[in-house]
Each structure stands twice: as structure tokens, then as C-alpha cells.
């Protein structure tokens, strides 16, 4: 999974959240671009409830990027912000119900300039999410040549670290090991040799990280001393 992540953390533009010991959430934009002129962009902060594809909060910060620059967007009290959102306060534990998701976009608000990033306020064993999302293969079609296959997936809930494996087929996916926050996504698989679409479809194995059920979370809390 690390080699897929490496494509993201070596990207020329990154939005990078960090949290200090006081739970202050600070966001930086890091650009390694060799720009001759300034470039307008925006950083979008979304807060998601684990049980919904629709953000419960969206904030947008316009920025102007220059050559080889780090931009400090400021800081937020991460816990205070979650406690202020109605859709995160269920059960009195907003940090377990919601998480932060960041995107760096062009000034049109649509075109992605770099990989998305995220921050989970609590360890994954403590989150209040769907126990196991249902992931379905909607379509598998030929790509631009006989070594490329396009895979369309559907989801009924947010899914953590979705991993696809084409058993017995040498090649790589366009992205893998990802956090899925929408109800569908499309990936491209590039094989080392010409590949039959039907055989490739039969080889697909899809996994995601199962989230703890409510009963398991209660038992975990009961055993913490």
C-alpha cells in the first residue's frame, strides 16, 4: 500500500493538516511548483459524519501560490469545531462521529491540484462508523489499449483503506488503499501484458478496513483502565 501513498506524499502540491497536543488543527499548503507567475487556488475543509456521504460542514479558504512556497492557513480548535456541529454531537462524542477531509482545488472550485488529505480525531478502533461497507463492482470495461482496464465501484457507506487486488494479473491501479467518501469511484488498471477484460474481472478481490461495531466499541471502552 505504501507505494500508492508515496505518489501522494511526493506530489508537487500538498494540503497538510497537523494537530498539536492542545488539539489545535493547523493546515499548511506546500508547493514545489516552479511558477513564473502567481496561481490562485482554494483549500476546502470538509467535515464528514462517518454515516453520510454529505459533508456536515464545508469551509473554503482562497489562496495565492507562488514559486516553492509554504502557506499557513491558520488554526482551528478541532474538538471545539466538532462540538459546534449538530450532526457530530450524536451520543456526546463528536470526535468519534466525524472526521476532517481536505482538498486543494483550482480557483474554479472543481479542478483538483493535488491529492486530498484527512485527519481522524480519534484512533480508528474508537470511531462510530458503519461496520463493513458494501462495495460492488458496477462495471469493468476496456481502456485506451489492450493493457488497460477501467473499473467502476459503488459504495453504500464511507469506506476506509479500500484495497483492490487483481489476483494473478501483473500490473498496477491508478490509486489504491484509499478513503472513499462518495458513493462511486472509477479506477484504471494498467497491466504489464495484454489483458482479457473478462479474466481480469474474475480476478478482482476488493477489501476495506472493517470499522468497529457499537457493541465492540463499548466492550473496548469497558476494558480500558
ROTORFI-50992 format. One record per residue (C-alpha): y, z, x; residue number from 1; residue in three letters. Coordinates in steps of 0.5 Angstrom, whole numbers. Each point is the difference from the previous one (the first is absolute). Layout:
BEGIN
<node <Y; Z; X>; NUM; ALA> ...
***
This chain:
BEGIN
<node <0; 0; 0>; 1; UNK> <node <5; 1; 6>; 2; UNK> <node <0; -7; 2>; 3; UNK> <node <3; -1; -7>; 4; UNK> <node <5; 5; 0>; 5; UNK> <node <2; -2; 7>; 6; UNK> <node <3; -6; -3>; 7; UNK> <node <5; 4; -4>; 8; UNK> <node <2; 5; 5>; 9; UNK> <node <2; -5; 5>; 10; UNK> <node <4; -4; -5>; 11; UNK> <node <7; -2; 2>; 12; UNK> <node <3; 4; -6>; 13; UNK> <node <-3; 6; -2>; 14; UNK> <node <3; 5; -5>; 15; UNK> <node <-3; 7; 3>; 16; UNK> <node <0; 7; -4>; 17; UNK> <node <-1; 6; 3>; 18; UNK> <node <0; 8; -2>; 19; UNK> <node <2; 6; 4>; 20; UNK> <node <-2; 7; -1>; 21; UNK> <node <5; 1; -6>; 22; UNK> <node <-3; -6; -4>; 23; UNK> <node <7; -4; 1>; 24; UNK> <node <-2; -7; 0>; 25; UNK> <node <3; -5; 5>; 26; UNK> <node <0; -7; -1>; 27; UNK> <node <1; -5; 6>; 28; UNK> <node <0; -8; 0>; 29; UNK> <node <-2; -2; 7>; 30; UNK> <node <2; -7; 2>; 31; UNK> <node <-3; -4; 6>; 32; UNK> <node <3; -7; -2>; 33; UNK> <node <4; -4; 5>; 34; UNK> <node <6; -1; -5>; 35; UNK> <node <6; -5; 1>; 36; UNK> <node <4; 3; -6>; 37; UNK> <node <-1; 6; -5>; 38; UNK> <node <-5; 0; -5>; 39; UNK> <node <1; 3; -7>; 40; UNK> <node <-6; 4; -3>; 41; UNK> <node <-2; 5; -4>; 42; UNK> <node <-5; 6; 0>; 43; UNK> <node <-4; 2; -6>; 44; UNK> <node <-2; 7; -1>; 45; UNK> <node <-5; 1; -6>; 46; UNK> <node <-4; 6; -2>; 47; UNK> <node <-6; -1; -4>; 48; UNK> <node <-5; 4; -4>; 49; UNK> <node <-7; 0; 2>; 50; UNK> <node <-2; -2; -7>; 51; UNK> <node <5; -6; -1>; 52; UNK> <node <2; -7; 3>; 53; UNK> <node <7; 1; -2>; 54; UNK> <node <5; 4; 4>; 55; UNK> <node <3; 6; -3>; 56; UNK> <node <6; 0; 5>; 57; UNK> <node <3; -6; 4>; 58; UNK> <node <6; 0; 4>; 59; UNK> <node <3; -5; 4>; 60; UNK> <node <4; 0; 7>; 61; UNK> <node <3; -6; 2>; 62; UNK> <node <1; -1; 8>; 63; UNK> <node <2; -5; 5>; 64; UNK> <node <-4; -1; 6>; 65; UNK> <node <2; -2; 7>; 66; UNK> <node <-4; -2; 6>; 67; UNK> <node <-5; 5; 3>; 68; UNK> <node <2; 6; -5>; 69; UNK> <node <-2; 6; -3>; 70; UNK> <node <4; 2; -6>; 71; UNK> <node <-1; 7; -3>; 72; UNK> <node <1; 0; -8>; 73; UNK> <node <0; 8; 0>; 74; UNK> <node <-4; 5; -3>; 75; UNK> <node <-3; 3; -7>; 76; UNK> <node <-3; 7; -1>; 77; UNK> <node <-7; -3; -2>; 78; UNK> <node <-2; 5; -4>; 79; UNK> <node <6; 1; -4>; 80; UNK> <node <1; -7; -2>; 81; UNK> <node <-7; 0; -2>; 82; UNK> <node <1; 6; -4>; 83; UNK> <node <6; -3; -4>; 84; UNK> <node <-4; -6; -2>; 85; UNK> <node <-3; 2; -7>; 86; UNK> <node <-6; -5; 1>; 87; UNK> <node <-2; 4; 6>; 88; UNK> <node <0; 7; -3>; 89; UNK> <node <-6; 0; -4>; 90; UNK> <node <-4; 6; 2>; 91; UNK> <node <5; 3; 4>; 92; UNK> <node <-2; -3; 6>; 93; UNK> <node <5; -6; 1>; 94; UNK> <node <-3; -1; 8>; 95; UNK> <node <-7; -1; -3>; 96; UNK> <node <2; -5; -5>; 97; UNK> <node <5; -5; 3>; 98; UNK> <node <1; -4; 7>; 99; UNK> <node <5; -4; 3>; 100; UNK> <node <0; -7; 2>; 101; UNK> <node <5; -4; 4>; 102; UNK> <node <1; -8; 0>; 103; UNK> <node <5; -4; 5>; 104; UNK> <node <3; -6; -4>; 105; UNK> <node <5; -5; 1>; 106; UNK> <node <7; 0; -4>; 107; UNK> <node <-3; -3; -6>; 108; UNK> <node <-5; 6; -1>; 109; UNK> <node <-6; -5; 0>; 110; UNK> <node <-2; -2; 7>; 111; UNK> <node <-4; 5; 4>; 112; UNK> <node <3; 0; 7>; 113; UNK> <node <-5; 5; 3>; 114; UNK> <node <-6; 4; -2>; 115; UNK> <node <0; 5; -6>; 116; UNK> <node <-1; 8; 2>; 117; UNK> <node <-1; 6; -3>; 118; UNK> <node <0; 8; 0>; 119; UNK> <node <-5; 4; -3>; 120; UNK> <node <3; 7; -1>; 121; UNK> <node <-7; 4; 0>; 122; UNK> <node <-7; -1; 3>; 123; UNK> <node <-4; -5; -4>; 124; UNK> <node <-5; 5; -2>; 125; UNK> <node <5; 3; -4>; 126; UNK> <node <3; -6; -4>; 127; UNK> <node <0; 0; -7>; 128; UNK> <node <-3; -8; -1>; 129; UNK> <node <-5; -4; -3>; 130; UNK> <node <-7; 2; 3>; 131; UNK> <node <-2; -7; 1>; 132; UNK> <node <4; -6; -2>; 133; UNK> <node <-4; -6; -3>; 134; UNK> <node <1; -6; 5>; 135; UNK> <node <-2; -7; -3>; 136; UNK> <node <-1; -7; 4>; 137; UNK> <node <4; -4; -5>; 138; UNK> <node <0; -7; 4>; 139; UNK> <node <-3; -3; 6>; 140; UNK> <node <3; -7; 2>; 141; UNK> <node <0; -5; 6>; 142; UNK> <node <6; 1; 4>; 143; UNK> <node <4; -5; 4>; 144; UNK> <node <-6; -2; 4>; 145; UNK> <node <-8; 1; 0>; 146; UNK> <node <1; 6; 4>; 147; UNK> <node <5; 4; -4>; 148; UNK> <node <-2; 3; -7>; 149; UNK> <node <5; 3; -5>; 150; UNK> <node <-2; 7; -3>; 151; UNK> <node <4; 3; -6>; 152; UNK> <node <-2; 7; -2>; 153; UNK> <node <2; 4; -6>; 154; UNK> <node <1; 8; -1>; 155; UNK> <node <0; 5; -5>; 156; UNK> <node <4; 5; 4>; 157; UNK> <node <3; 1; 6>; 158; UNK> <node <-5; 0; 6>; 159; UNK> <node <0; 3; 7>; 160; UNK> <node <-2; -4; 6>; 161; UNK> <node <-3; -6; -3>; 162; UNK> <node <-5; -3; 5>; 163; UNK> <node <-4; -7; -1>; 164; UNK> <node <-6; -2; 4>; 165; UNK> <node <-3; -7; 0>; 166; UNK> <node <-7; 2; 2>; 167; UNK> <node <-3; -5; 5>; 168; UNK> <node <6; -4; 0>; 169; UNK> <node <4; 0; 6>; 170; UNK> <node <8; 0; -1>; 171; UNK> <node <6; 4; -2>; 172; UNK> <node <4; 1; -6>; 173; UNK> <node <8; 0; -1>; 174; UNK> <node <0; 7; -1>; 175; UNK> <node <-5; 6; -1>; 176; UNK> <node <0; 7; 0>; 177; UNK> <node <6; 0; -5>; 178; UNK> <node <3; 5; -5>; 179; UNK> <node <0; -4; -7>; 180; UNK> <node <6; 1; -4>; 181; UNK> <node <-1; -5; -5>; 182; UNK> <node <-5; -3; -5>; 183; UNK> <node <-2; -6; 4>; 184; UNK> <node <1; -3; 7>; 185; UNK> <node <-2; -6; 4>; 186; UNK> <node <-3; 0; 7>; 187; UNK> <node <-2; -6; 5>; 188; UNK> <node <-7; 0; 4>; 189; UNK> <node <0; -5; 6>; 190; UNK> <node <-7; -1; 2>; 191; UNK> <node <-2; -2; 7>; 192; UNK> <node <-4; -5; -2>; 193; UNK> <node <0; -5; -7>; 194; UNK> <node <-2; 5; -6>; 195; UNK> <node <-3; -1; -6>; 196; UNK> <node <4; 3; -6>; 197; UNK> <node <-6; 2; -4>; 198; UNK> <node <-3; 3; 6>; 199; UNK> <node <6; 4; 2>; 200; UNK> <node <1; 2; -7>; 201; UNK> <node <-7; 3; 0>; 202; UNK> <node <1; 4; 7>; 203; UNK> <node <6; 3; -2>; 204; UNK> <node <0; 8; 0>; 205; UNK> <node <6; 4; -2>; 206; UNK> <node <1; 7; 1>; 207; UNK> <node <6; 5; -1>; 208; UNK> <node <1; 8; 1>; 209; UNK> <node <-2; 4; -6>; 210; UNK> <node <5; 5; -2>; 211; UNK> <node <-2; 7; -2>; 212; UNK> <node <-1; 1; -7>; 213; UNK> <node <3; 6; -3>; 214; UNK> <node <-6; 5; 0>; 215; UNK> <node <-1; -2; 7>; 216; UNK> <node <8; 2; 2>; 217; UNK> <node <-1; 6; -4>; 218; UNK> <node <-6; 2; 4>; 219; UNK> <node <3; -1; 7>; 220; UNK> <node <6; 4; -2>; 221; UNK> <node <-4; 6; -2>; 222; UNK> <node <-4; 0; 7>; 223; UNK> <node <7; 0; 4>; 224; UNK> <node <1; 7; 3>; 225; UNK> 
***
